[in-house]
Amino acid sequence: MASAMISSIVQGYEPSICVKAGLLAAEYSISCQDAISPSVNPHNFTPESIEMYAPFTPQVIDVSHVR
């Protein structure tokens, strides 16, 4: 998860894409018995493929009232 997020950040993607890339990598990891899923490859981590995986728009949640 972290490596996908960091890789996306280094490549200059928007924060929402970076978080979604991390979630995608985490899903690949937990759905595979290998140490590193064969699905974790550059072809599956383009901004377009990440958006197809997670087409939602992140929302800001106001937690300023929570103590």
C-alpha positions in Angstrom: 0.0 0.0 0.0 2.6 2.5 1.1 4.9 1.8 -1.9 2.1 2.4 -4.4 1.2 5.6 -2.7 4.8 6.8 -2.6 5.4 5.8 -6.2 2.3 7.8 -7.3 3.5 10.8 -5.2 7.0 10.7 -6.8 5.4 10.5 -10.3 3.4 13.7 -9.5 -0.1 12.3 -9.4 -2.9 14.1 -7.5 -3.4 13.0 -3.9 -6.6 11.3 -4.6 -4.9 9.1 -7.2 -2.1 8.3 -4.8 -4.5 7.1 -2.1 -6.5 5.1 -4.6 -3.3 3.5 -5.9 -2.5 2.4 -2.3 -5.9 0.9 -1.9 -5.6 -1.0 -5.2 -2.2 -2.3 -4.2 -3.6 -3.4 -0.8 -6.5 -5.2 -2.5 -4.1 -7.0 -4.9 -1.9 -8.0 -1.9 -4.6 -9.5 0.3 -6.2 -11.4 -2.7 -2.9 -13.2 -3.5 -0.9 -15.8 -1.6 2.4 -14.7 -3.1 4.6 -12.2 -1.2 4.1 -9.7 -4.0 1.1 -10.1 -6.2 1.9 -10.4 -9.9 -0.9 -7.9 -10.4 1.3 -5.2 -8.8 3.0 -4.0 -12.0 3.2 -0.6 -13.8 0.5 -1.6 -16.3 -2.1 -1.8 -13.5 -1.1 1.5 -11.9 -1.7 4.1 -14.5 -4.0 7.0 -13.5 -6.7 5.7 -15.9 -6.6 2.1 -14.5 -6.7 3.5 -10.9 -9.7 5.6 -11.7 -11.5 2.6 -13.2 -10.8 0.7 -10.0 -12.0 3.5 -7.7 -14.2 6.0 -9.6 -15.3 7.9 -6.5 -14.4 11.5 -5.5 -12.9 11.9 -2.1 -14.9 14.1 0.3 -13.6 16.3 3.1 -15.0 15.3 6.5 -15.2 18.0 9.1 -14.1 16.6 12.4 -13.3 19.9 14.1 -16.2 19.4 16.5 -14.9 16.0 17.7 -12.9 16.0 20.9 
